[in-house]
Amino acid sequence: MWPQMDQENLTNGVENNQTDCPSIDDFRNQVYSTFYSLITLLGLVGNGFALVVLIRTHRQSSPFHVYMLNLAVSDLLCVMTLPLRVLYYVKKGEWNQGDFLCRISSYALYVNLYCSIYFMAAMSVTRFLAIVFPVQNLRLMTENRARLVCLGIWVFICFSSSPFLMSGQLKDPVTNKFKCFEPPRADGVKRLVMLNYLSLVFGFILPFVVILVCYAGIIHTLLSRKHTARRNVGTGSKAIRMIVIVLLTFLISFLPYHIQRTVHLNFLSRTDTTCSEKIAVQKSVVVTLCLAAANSCFDPLLYFFSGEGFRNRMSSMRRSNMSNHADRLNQLKPITCAEFVEGQQLKPS
């Protein structure tokens, strides 16, 4: 369902076959290597810490907890492949990690991208039901059903993104160097345009509409039930924080990328473009894909500020660690002379 391409390298193939425009390789290599390194660091720290907290406090599980756990796993799987991209661009577009890792590193980025969108949609529906239909929510939203939803999302996204596993490393006939994330041939652009529209509708627009409908219902309910909202200040504030963080993630990461990808693919079909236009579009590819990959850095904010009891989970884990540490210290504490004498007196003769 998703286009069989890696957007970040649609900067060389088709356009350079049409005109000899200046290359943006230096710009591309510097931006990708810098931003992917930063995203890797922040993503590993933020999502790694969140995953530890969620696993250590699994006894306090809820449907929302299940979605947070799966979102953190998705983000970690993605950021663990980003160092391969960093290495590729540091070496100025030379791939030495083999065909399998080339396929996996491209595949993982897009699995994370669309899993994040769908998990956010599921979390929004969960919050919507909890606020708008609180009685029915107790019956509808259970942990087992949340796990089934997560399983369905994983299967759907992994299967839909499988075209990325079909293309691996390529050997450049000019330099004899292996390449990865390279663009398709010119004769495949029309097919990619069709595939892009499918992914745009089912991967972005549909879940985004669901999210907007849920948020409209939440806001309407909170405004119309003032007394109830006052009694449930915590639930309302968590919902508002989630709305703000999710919408910012969509506006910063997902929306620019999908708009630019659609514009770029249609731009490739034109023959009346100038070099300056092509360079501008190519650079926008680099910027928007970095923003899309950065979604894994925003998700820890979602756990901390809107997750059900996430900060309480952190406090509970901290208290548990302190208690365990105190117990170990008591076990290792040396015996005083008085305690030794008292123990000797208590021994049977």
C-alpha positions in Angstrom: 0.0 0.0 0.0 2.8 2.4 0.8 4.9 3.7 -2.1 7.9 1.5 -3.0 10.5 4.2 -2.4 12.5 6.0 0.2 11.6 9.7 0.0 14.9 10.9 1.3 16.7 9.8 -1.9 14.2 10.9 -4.5 16.6 13.7 -4.8 18.8 12.3 -7.5 17.1 9.7 -9.8 14.4 11.0 -12.0 15.3 14.7 -11.8 18.9 14.3 -12.7 18.0 12.3 -15.7 16.1 15.3 -17.1 18.6 18.1 -16.5 22.1 18.6 -15.1 21.1 20.5 -12.0 23.5 21.1 -9.1 23.5 18.2 -6.7 22.3 18.7 -3.1 24.2 15.6 -1.9 26.3 17.7 0.5 23.2 19.3 2.0 21.4 16.0 2.2 24.3 14.1 3.8 24.9 16.8 6.4 21.3 17.3 7.4 20.4 13.6 7.5 23.5 12.6 9.5 23.0 15.4 12.0 19.2 15.0 12.6 19.2 11.2 12.5 21.9 11.2 15.2 19.9 13.6 17.4 16.7 11.7 16.9 18.4 8.4 17.7 19.8 9.9 21.0 16.5 11.5 22.1 14.4 8.6 20.9 16.4 5.9 22.7 16.5 7.8 26.0 12.9 8.9 26.0 11.2 5.8 24.7 13.7 3.5 26.5 12.9 5.1 29.9 9.1 5.1 29.1 9.3 1.4 28.2 11.1 0.5 31.5 8.5 2.4 33.5 5.6 0.7 31.6 7.0 -2.7 32.0 8.0 -2.3 35.7 4.5 -1.1 36.5 2.6 -3.6 34.3 0.3 -4.6 37.2 -1.3 -1.2 36.9 -2.3 -2.0 33.3 -5.2 -0.4 31.4 -6.2 -0.1 27.7 -4.3 3.2 27.4 -1.3 1.5 29.0 -1.4 -1.2 26.3 -1.3 1.4 23.5 1.5 3.4 25.1 3.6 0.2 25.5 3.1 -0.7 21.8 3.9 2.9 20.7 7.1 2.9 22.7 8.2 -0.5 21.2 7.4 0.8 17.7 9.5 4.0 18.3 12.5 2.0 19.7 12.5 -0.4 16.8 12.7 2.5 14.4 15.4 4.6 16.2 17.6 1.4 16.5 17.9 1.4 12.7 18.6 5.1 12.3 22.4 4.7 13.1 22.6 2.7 9.8 21.3 5.7 8.0 23.6 8.0 9.8 26.6 5.8 8.8 25.4 5.8 5.2 25.2 9.6 4.9 28.5 10.1 6.8 30.1 8.0 4.2 28.5 10.2 1.5 26.1 7.7 0.2 28.1 4.4 0.3 26.3 1.4 1.8 28.5 -1.4 3.2 26.0 -3.1 5.6 24.5 -5.7 3.2 21.2 -6.1 1.4 19.2 -7.4 4.4 19.9 -4.4 6.6 19.2 -2.0 3.7 15.7 -3.5 3.3 15.1 -3.5 7.1 16.2 0.0 7.7 13.9 1.4 5.1 11.0 -0.8 6.2 11.3 0.1 9.9 11.0 3.8 9.3 7.7 3.6 7.6 6.3 0.9 9.9 7.0 3.2 12.8 5.5 6.2 11.0 2.1 4.6 10.3 2.0 2.5 13.5 2.4 5.8 15.4 -0.5 7.3 13.6 -2.8 4.4 14.2 -1.8 3.9 17.9 -2.5 7.7 18.4 -5.9 7.2 16.8 -6.6 4.2 19.1 -5.5 6.2 22.1 -7.8 9.1 21.0 -10.8 6.7 20.7 -10.1 5.3 24.1 -10.0 8.8 25.7 -13.1 9.7 23.7 -15.1 6.8 25.0 -13.9 7.3 28.6 -15.2 11.0 28.6 -18.2 11.0 26.3 -19.5 7.5 27.1 -18.1 6.6 30.5 -20.6 3.9 31.4 -20.3 2.1 28.0 -16.6 2.5 28.2 -16.3 0.1 31.1 -17.8 -2.6 29.0 -16.3 -1.8 25.6 -12.7 -0.9 26.4 -10.8 -3.8 28.1 -7.2 -4.7 28.1 -7.7 -7.8 26.0 -9.6 -5.8 23.3 -6.8 -3.2 23.4 -4.3 -6.0 22.8 -6.3 -7.3 19.8 -6.5 -3.8 18.4 -2.7 -3.4 18.7 -2.2 -6.8 17.1 -4.5 -5.8 14.2 -2.5 -2.5 13.8 0.8 -4.3 13.7 -0.4 -6.9 11.1 -2.0 -4.3 8.9 0.9 -1.8 8.9 3.6 -4.5 8.6 1.8 -6.1 5.7 1.0 -2.8 4.0 4.6 -1.6 4.3 6.0 -4.9 2.9 6.9 -3.4 -0.5 9.8 -1.7 1.2 11.2 -5.2 1.7 11.2 -5.9 -2.0 14.0 -3.5 -2.9 17.4 -3.6 -1.4 20.9 -2.4 -2.1 22.0 -1.5 -5.6 25.4 -1.2 -7.2 26.2 2.1 -8.9 27.7 1.2 -12.3 29.8 4.4 -12.3 31.4 4.3 -8.9 31.0 0.5 -8.2 29.7 1.5 -4.8 26.6 0.0 -3.2 23.7 2.3 -2.7 20.6 2.1 -0.4 17.3 4.1 -0.2 17.6 4.9 -3.9 14.7 6.2 -6.0 12.8 4.1 -8.6 13.2 4.3 -12.3 11.5 7.0 -14.3 9.0 4.6 -15.7 7.7 3.7 -12.2 6.7 7.2 -11.2 3.0 6.9 -12.3 2.6 3.8 -10.3 4.1 5.4 -7.3 1.7 8.3 -7.6 -1.2 5.9 -7.4 0.3 4.1 -4.4 1.0 7.4 -2.7 -2.7 8.3 -2.9 -3.7 5.0 -1.3 -1.3 5.5 1.5 -2.3 9.1 1.9 -6.0 8.1 2.4 -5.6 4.9 4.5 -2.4 5.7 6.3 -2.9 9.4 7.1 -6.3 11.0 6.3 -8.6 8.3 7.6 -6.9 8.0 11.1 -6.5 11.8 11.3 -10.2 12.3 10.6 -11.0 9.8 13.4 -8.7 11.7 15.7 -10.3 15.0 14.9 -13.9 13.6 15.4 -12.8 12.2 18.8 -11.3 15.5 19.9 -14.3 17.4 18.8 -16.5 15.1 20.9 -14.2 15.4 23.9 -14.1 19.2 23.8 -17.9 19.4 23.3 -18.5 17.1 26.2 -16.1 19.0 28.5 -17.7 22.3 27.6 -21.3 21.1 27.9 -20.9 19.2 31.2 -19.2 21.8 33.3 -20.1 20.3 36.7 -19.0 16.9 35.7 -15.8 18.3 34.3 -15.1 20.1 37.6 -15.5 16.8 39.4 -13.2 15.1 37.0 -10.5 17.7 36.6 -7.8 15.1 36.2 -9.5 13.3 33.3 -10.3 16.5 31.5 -6.8 17.9 31.8 -5.3 14.7 30.6 -7.6 14.8 27.6 -6.7 18.4 26.8 -2.9 17.6 27.1 -3.3 14.6 24.8 -5.2 16.7 22.2 -2.5 19.4 22.2 0.5 16.9 22.0 -1.1 14.7 19.3 -2.2 17.6 17.1 1.3 19.2 17.4 2.8 15.9 16.4 0.6 15.7 13.3 1.2 19.4 12.4 4.9 19.1 12.8 5.8 15.6 11.8 3.1 13.9 9.7 1.2 16.7 7.8 4.2 18.4 6.2 5.7 15.1 5.2 2.5 13.8 3.5 1.8 17.1 1.7 5.4 17.3 0.5 5.5 13.7 -0.6 2.4 14.1 -2.7 3.6 17.4 -4.2 7.0 15.9 -5.0 5.7 12.8 -6.8 3.5 15.0 -8.9 6.4 17.3 -9.5 8.4 14.4 -10.9 5.8 13.9 -13.7 6.3 17.4 -15.0 8.8 18.3 -17.7 8.6 22.1 -17.5 10.4 22.6 -14.2 13.5 24.7 -13.6 16.6 23.8 -11.7 15.8 26.2 -8.9 12.4 24.6 -8.5 13.9 21.1 -8.5 16.5 22.0 -5.9 13.9 23.6 -3.6 11.7 20.5 -3.8 14.6 18.2 -3.2 15.6 20.1 -0.1 12.0 20.1 1.1 12.2 16.2 0.9 15.1 16.2 3.3 13.6 18.6 5.8 10.1 17.0 5.9 11.4 13.4 6.2 13.6 14.5 9.2 10.4 15.9 10.8 8.5 12.7 10.1 11.3 10.6 11.7 11.2 13.0 14.7 7.8 11.7 15.7 9.5 9.1 17.9 10.9 12.0 20.0 7.4 13.5 20.6 5.8 10.3 21.9 7.5 10.3 25.3 5.8 13.7 25.9 2.5 12.0 25.3 3.2 9.3 27.9 4.4 11.8 30.5 1.7 14.5 30.2 -1.4 12.5 29.2 -0.7 8.9 30.0 -3.0 7.5 32.6 -1.0 7.6 35.8 2.3 7.6 34.0 3.9 10.0 36.5 2.3 8.0 39.3 3.9 4.9 37.8 7.3 6.7 37.9 6.8 7.6 41.5 5.7 4.0 42.4 8.8 2.6 40.6 11.1 5.1 42.4 9.6 4.1 45.8 10.0 0.5 45.0 13.6 0.9 44.0 14.3 2.9 47.2 12.7 0.2 49.3 14.7 -2.5 47.6 17.9 -0.6 48.1 17.1 0.0 51.7 16.5 -3.7 52.3 19.8 -4.6 50.7 21.6 -2.0 52.9 20.0 -3.5 56.0 21.2 -7.0 54.9 24.7 -5.8 54.4 24.9 -3.6 57.6 27.7 -4.8 59.9 26.8 -6.2 63.3 27.7 -4.1 66.3 29.4 -5.4 69.4 26.3 -5.0 71.5 24.3 -7.0 68.9 27.0 -9.7 68.8 27.0 -10.1 72.7 23.3 -10.1 72.8 23.2 -12.8 70.1 25.7 -14.9 72.1 23.7 -14.6 75.2 20.6 -15.8 73.4 22.3 -19.0 72.1 21.3 -22.2 73.9 24.0 -23.5 76.3 
